Amino acid sequence: MIVGERKPIQEIVGMLKGMKKVLILGCGGCVSVCSAGGEKEVEILASILRIDRKKGGEPIETIEKTLPRQCDTEYLEGLKDEAGNYDAILSMACGVGVNYLADMYPTTLVFPALNTSFMGVSEEQGVWSERCAGCGDCVLDRTGGLCPIARCSKRLLNGPCGGSQNGKCEISPNVACVWQLIYDRLKGLNQLEKLKEIFPVKDWSTSLHGGPRKIVREDLKL
């Protein structure tokens, strides 16, 4: 899932300076799962903003809504009759939702309430960690299903660097060296021969180096 966290309140307050009527829009997708932008978080943020503005003698009217997703046209179209009624929309979705809102409603100010962090997993209650960098050219078949791009601090594709020690990354003793994990996993699966194979240089054009990406499935188009 996409993992995000709410921006500092004062940063959000600064964005909304001078705004009198704001739609705070939550997302029922990934950011709801990671407790950053769902219905509950929308209500909490709205309450904080109202209290802050009341203290400053500049009340703000907040309207709270949460859509199933902010990355699909079918859900965002429901705002077409009301988007112009607000001074701004404060999106509690990931950056994708903010972008799409801005695309669909060019005459409405759209602000992000979250910092989009990474694509990852929930390790335990309240703990999320990165697992995928969305590079567009997956190499997990060669590395035992463990991603050296997202999980290696140097994004190395040819094994560990000289800084790793005792299975830990040189940046912190709390960070596992993913290449040690890859080696151990392949060894346990009797697949160590994979590490001897020589593969072509990775095509980084499928990542951000090639500009904004798009996938078109002609079989699904209407």
C-alpha positions as a Markdown table, in Angstrom:
| # | Residue | x | y | z |
|---|---|---|---|---|
| 1 | Met | 0.0 | 0.0 | 0.0 |
| 2 | Ile | 1.0 | 3.7 | -0.3 |
| 3 | Val | 2.0 | 4.9 | 3.1 |
| 4 | Gly | 1.8 | 8.5 | 4.2 |
| 5 | Glu | 1.7 | 10.7 | 7.3 |
| 6 | Arg | 0.0 | 14.0 | 8.1 |
| 7 | Lys | 2.0 | 17.1 | 7.6 |
| 8 | Pro | 2.8 | 19.3 | 10.7 |
| 9 | Ile | -0.2 | 21.2 | 11.7 |
| 10 | Gln | 1.5 | 24.6 | 11.4 |
| 11 | Glu | 2.4 | 23.8 | 7.8 |
| 12 | Ile | -1.2 | 23.0 | 7.0 |
| 13 | Val | -2.4 | 26.1 | 8.8 |
| 14 | Gly | 0.0 | 28.2 | 6.7 |
| 15 | Met | -1.4 | 26.7 | 3.5 |
| 16 | Leu | -5.0 | 27.7 | 4.5 |
| 17 | Lys | -4.2 | 31.2 | 5.6 |
| 18 | Gly | -7.0 | 33.5 | 4.5 |
| 19 | Met | -9.2 | 30.6 | 3.5 |
| 20 | Lys | -12.7 | 30.8 | 5.0 |
| 21 | Lys | -14.4 | 27.6 | 3.7 |
| 22 | Val | -12.5 | 24.5 | 3.1 |
| 23 | Leu | -13.4 | 20.9 | 2.1 |
| 24 | Ile | -11.3 | 18.4 | 4.0 |
| 25 | Leu | -11.3 | 15.4 | 1.8 |
| 26 | Gly | -10.3 | 12.0 | 3.1 |
| 27 | Cys | -9.5 | 8.8 | 1.2 |
| 28 | Gly | -10.8 | 5.3 | 2.1 |
| 29 | Gly | -7.8 | 3.6 | 0.4 |
| 30 | Cys | -4.2 | 3.1 | 1.4 |
| 31 | Val | -4.0 | 6.2 | 3.7 |
| 32 | Ser | -7.0 | 5.1 | 5.6 |
| 33 | Val | -5.4 | 1.7 | 6.2 |
| 34 | Cys | -2.2 | 3.4 | 7.6 |
| 35 | Ser | -4.3 | 5.7 | 9.7 |
| 36 | Ala | -3.3 | 8.9 | 8.0 |
| 37 | Gly | -6.2 | 10.1 | 5.8 |
| 38 | Gly | -9.4 | 8.2 | 6.5 |
| 39 | Glu | -12.7 | 9.4 | 8.0 |
| 40 | Lys | -11.4 | 9.5 | 11.5 |
| 41 | Glu | -8.3 | 11.5 | 10.6 |
| 42 | Val | -10.4 | 13.9 | 8.6 |
| 43 | Glu | -12.6 | 14.7 | 11.6 |
| 44 | Ile | -9.6 | 15.1 | 13.9 |
| 45 | Leu | -7.8 | 17.5 | 11.5 |
| 46 | Ala | -11.0 | 19.5 | 10.9 |
| 47 | Ser | -11.4 | 19.9 | 14.6 |
| 48 | Ile | -7.8 | 21.0 | 15.1 |
| 49 | Leu | -8.1 | 23.6 | 12.3 |
| 50 | Arg | -11.3 | 25.1 | 13.7 |
| 51 | Ile | -9.8 | 25.4 | 17.2 |
| 52 | Asp | -6.6 | 27.0 | 15.9 |
| 53 | Arg | -8.5 | 29.5 | 13.7 |
| 54 | Lys | -10.9 | 30.3 | 16.5 |
| 55 | Lys | -8.0 | 31.1 | 18.8 |
| 56 | Gly | -6.7 | 33.5 | 16.2 |
| 57 | Gly | -10.1 | 35.2 | 15.8 |
| 58 | Glu | -10.4 | 34.0 | 12.2 |
| 59 | Pro | -13.0 | 31.2 | 12.2 |
| 60 | Ile | -13.0 | 28.7 | 9.4 |
| 61 | Glu | -15.8 | 26.6 | 8.0 |
| 62 | Thr | -14.8 | 23.0 | 7.4 |
| 63 | Ile | -16.8 | 20.5 | 5.4 |
| 64 | Glu | -15.6 | 16.9 | 5.9 |
| 65 | Lys | -16.0 | 14.1 | 3.3 |
| 66 | Thr | -14.2 | 10.8 | 2.7 |
| 67 | Leu | -14.3 | 9.2 | -0.7 |
| 68 | Pro | -13.6 | 5.5 | -1.3 |
| 69 | Arg | -10.6 | 6.5 | -3.4 |
| 70 | Gln | -9.2 | 9.8 | -4.8 |
| 71 | Cys | -7.3 | 8.1 | -7.6 |
| 72 | Asp | -10.4 | 7.2 | -9.7 |
| 73 | Thr | -12.5 | 9.5 | -11.9 |
| 74 | Glu | -15.8 | 7.9 | -10.8 |
| 75 | Tyr | -15.4 | 9.1 | -7.2 |
| 76 | Leu | -13.9 | 12.5 | -7.9 |
| 77 | Glu | -16.7 | 13.4 | -10.4 |
| 78 | Gly | -19.1 | 13.5 | -7.5 |
| 79 | Leu | -17.5 | 16.8 | -6.5 |
| 80 | Lys | -18.1 | 18.6 | -9.8 |
| 81 | Asp | -21.2 | 20.4 | -8.6 |
| 82 | Glu | -19.6 | 21.6 | -5.4 |
| 83 | Ala | -15.9 | 22.1 | -5.9 |
| 84 | Gly | -16.3 | 25.7 | -6.8 |
| 85 | Asn | -18.1 | 26.4 | -3.5 |
| 86 | Tyr | -14.9 | 26.1 | -1.5 |
| 87 | Asp | -11.9 | 28.4 | -1.1 |
| 88 | Ala | -9.8 | 25.3 | -1.3 |
| 89 | Ile | -9.8 | 21.5 | -1.0 |
| 90 | Leu | -7.5 | 20.0 | 1.5 |
| 91 | Ser | -6.8 | 16.5 | 0.4 |
| 92 | Met | -5.9 | 13.8 | 2.9 |
| 93 | Ala | -5.0 | 11.3 | 0.1 |
| 94 | Cys | -1.5 | 10.5 | -1.1 |
| 95 | Gly | 0.1 | 12.7 | -3.7 |
| 96 | Val | -1.7 | 10.8 | -6.5 |
| 97 | Gly | -5.1 | 12.0 | -5.1 |
| 98 | Val | -3.9 | 15.6 | -4.8 |
| 99 | Asn | -2.6 | 15.5 | -8.4 |
| 100 | Tyr | -5.8 | 14.1 | -9.8 |
| 101 | Leu | -8.0 | 16.6 | -7.9 |
| 102 | Ala | -5.9 | 19.4 | -9.3 |
| 103 | Asp | -6.2 | 17.9 | -12.8 |
| 104 | Met | -10.0 | 17.6 | -12.6 |
| 105 | Tyr | -10.7 | 20.9 | -10.9 |
| 106 | Pro | -8.3 | 23.4 | -12.4 |
| 107 | Thr | -10.1 | 26.5 | -11.0 |
| 108 | Thr | -10.1 | 25.1 | -7.4 |
| 109 | Leu | -7.1 | 25.4 | -5.0 |
| 110 | Val | -6.0 | 21.9 | -3.9 |
| 111 | Phe | -3.6 | 21.4 | -1.0 |
| 112 | Pro | -1.9 | 18.3 | 0.4 |
| 113 | Ala | -2.5 | 17.4 | 4.1 |
| 114 | Leu | -0.1 | 14.4 | 3.9 |
| 115 | Asn | 3.4 | 13.7 | 3.0 |
| 116 | Thr | 3.4 | 10.6 | 0.8 |
| 117 | Ser | 6.2 | 8.4 | 2.1 |
| 118 | Phe | 6.6 | 5.1 | 0.3 |
| 119 | Met | 4.9 | 1.8 | -0.8 |
| 120 | Gly | 5.2 | -0.6 | 2.0 |
| 121 | Val | 3.7 | -3.0 | 4.5 |
| 122 | Ser | 2.3 | -2.9 | 8.0 |
| 123 | Glu | 4.8 | -4.8 | 10.2 |
| 124 | Glu | 2.8 | -4.4 | 13.3 |
| 125 | Gln | 0.3 | -2.0 | 14.8 |
| 126 | Gly | 1.6 | 1.5 | 14.1 |
| 127 | Val | 4.7 | 0.4 | 12.2 |
| 128 | Trp | 5.1 | 0.6 | 8.4 |
| 129 | Ser | 8.1 | 0.0 | 6.3 |
| 130 | Glu | 9.1 | 0.4 | 2.7 |
| 131 | Arg | 9.1 | -2.6 | 0.3 |
| 132 | Cys | 8.8 | -1.2 | -3.3 |
| 133 | Ala | 10.2 | 1.8 | -5.2 |
| 134 | Gly | 7.9 | 1.4 | -8.2 |
| 135 | Cys | 10.9 | 1.3 | -10.6 |
| 136 | Gly | 8.8 | -0.3 | -13.4 |
| 137 | Asp | 11.3 | -3.1 | -14.1 |
| 138 | Cys | 10.9 | -5.7 | -11.3 |
| 139 | Val | 14.0 | -7.8 | -10.5 |
| 140 | Leu | 12.5 | -9.8 | -7.6 |
| 141 | Asp | 12.7 | -13.0 | -9.6 |
| 142 | Arg | 16.5 | -12.8 | -9.3 |
| 143 | Thr | 16.7 | -11.7 | -5.7 |
| 144 | Gly | 14.4 | -14.1 | -3.9 |
| 145 | Gly | 11.5 | -11.7 | -3.8 |
| 146 | Leu | 13.4 | -9.1 | -1.8 |
| 147 | Cys | 13.9 | -5.7 | -3.4 |
| 148 | Pro | 17.4 | -4.3 | -3.4 |
| 149 | Ile | 16.2 | -1.0 | -4.9 |
| 150 | Ala | 13.7 | -0.1 | -2.2 |
| 151 | Arg | 15.6 | -1.8 | 0.7 |
| 152 | Cys | 19.2 | -1.2 | 0.0 |
| 153 | Ser | 20.3 | 2.3 | 1.1 |
| 154 | Lys | 22.5 | 2.6 | -2.0 |
| 155 | Arg | 20.1 | 0.7 | -4.4 |
| 156 | Leu | 22.9 | -1.7 | -5.3 |
| 157 | Leu | 22.1 | -4.4 | -7.8 |
| 158 | Asn | 25.3 | -6.4 | -7.6 |
| 159 | Gly | 25.5 | -7.4 | -4.0 |
| 160 | Pro | 26.4 | -5.8 | -0.7 |
| 161 | Cys | 28.7 | -2.8 | -0.3 |
| 162 | Gly | 31.8 | -2.9 | 1.8 |
| 163 | Gly | 30.1 | -1.0 | 4.6 |
| 164 | Ser | 27.7 | -3.7 | 5.7 |
| 165 | Gln | 28.7 | -5.7 | 8.8 |
| 166 | Asn | 27.1 | -8.6 | 10.6 |
| 167 | Gly | 24.1 | -8.4 | 8.3 |
| 168 | Lys | 23.4 | -4.8 | 9.1 |
| 169 | Cys | 23.6 | -1.7 | 6.8 |
| 170 | Glu | 26.3 | 0.9 | 7.5 |
| 171 | Ile | 23.7 | 3.6 | 7.9 |
| 172 | Ser | 22.3 | 2.1 | 11.1 |
| 173 | Pro | 22.6 | -1.1 | 13.2 |
| 174 | Asn | 18.8 | -1.2 | 13.1 |
| 175 | Val | 18.6 | -1.5 | 9.3 |
| 176 | Ala | 19.2 | -5.0 | 7.8 |
| 177 | Cys | 21.4 | -5.4 | 4.8 |
| 178 | Val | 19.0 | -6.6 | 2.2 |
| 179 | Trp | 21.7 | -8.3 | 0.3 |
| 180 | Gln | 22.4 | -10.4 | 3.4 |
| 181 | Leu | 18.7 | -11.2 | 3.5 |
| 182 | Ile | 18.7 | -12.1 | -0.2 |
| 183 | Tyr | 21.7 | -14.4 | 0.2 |
| 184 | Asp | 20.2 | -16.2 | 3.2 |
| 185 | Arg | 16.9 | -16.6 | 1.5 |
| 186 | Leu | 18.3 | -18.0 | -1.7 |
| 187 | Lys | 20.6 | -20.3 | 0.3 |
| 188 | Gly | 17.6 | -21.6 | 2.2 |
| 189 | Leu | 15.8 | -22.2 | -1.1 |
| 190 | Asn | 18.9 | -23.8 | -2.8 |
| 191 | Gln | 18.9 | -21.0 | -5.3 |
| 192 | Leu | 22.3 | -19.5 | -4.7 |
| 193 | Glu | 23.2 | -20.1 | -8.4 |
| 194 | Lys | 21.0 | -17.1 | -9.2 |
| 195 | Leu | 23.6 | -14.8 | -7.8 |
| 196 | Lys | 26.1 | -16.0 | -10.3 |
| 197 | Glu | 24.0 | -15.1 | -13.3 |
| 198 | Ile | 24.9 | -12.0 | -15.3 |
| 199 | Phe | 21.9 | -9.9 | -16.3 |
| 200 | Pro | 21.7 | -6.9 | -18.7 |
| 201 | Val | 22.1 | -3.4 | -17.2 |
| 202 | Lys | 18.8 | -2.4 | -15.6 |
| 203 | Asp | 16.6 | -0.2 | -17.7 |
| 204 | Trp | 16.1 | 2.9 | -15.6 |
| 205 | Ser | 13.9 | 4.6 | -18.2 |
| 206 | Thr | 11.0 | 2.7 | -16.7 |
| 207 | Ser | 11.5 | 4.7 | -13.5 |
| 208 | Leu | 11.3 | 8.4 | -13.1 |
| 209 | His | 14.3 | 8.9 | -15.4 |
| 210 | Gly | 11.9 | 8.4 | -18.4 |
| 211 | Gly | 9.4 | 11.1 | -17.4 |
| 212 | Pro | 5.8 | 10.6 | -16.2 |
| 213 | Arg | 4.8 | 7.0 | -16.7 |
| 214 | Lys | 1.5 | 5.6 | -18.1 |
| 215 | Ile | 0.1 | 2.1 | -18.6 |
| 216 | Val | -2.4 | 1.6 | -21.4 |
| 217 | Arg | -4.4 | -1.7 | -21.6 |
| 218 | Glu | -6.2 | -1.6 | -24.9 |
| 219 | Asp | -8.2 | -4.7 | -23.9 |
| 220 | Leu | -9.7 | -2.8 | -21.0 |
| 221 | Lys | -10.5 | 0.5 | -22.7 |
| 222 | Leu | -14.1 | 1.3 | -23.6 |
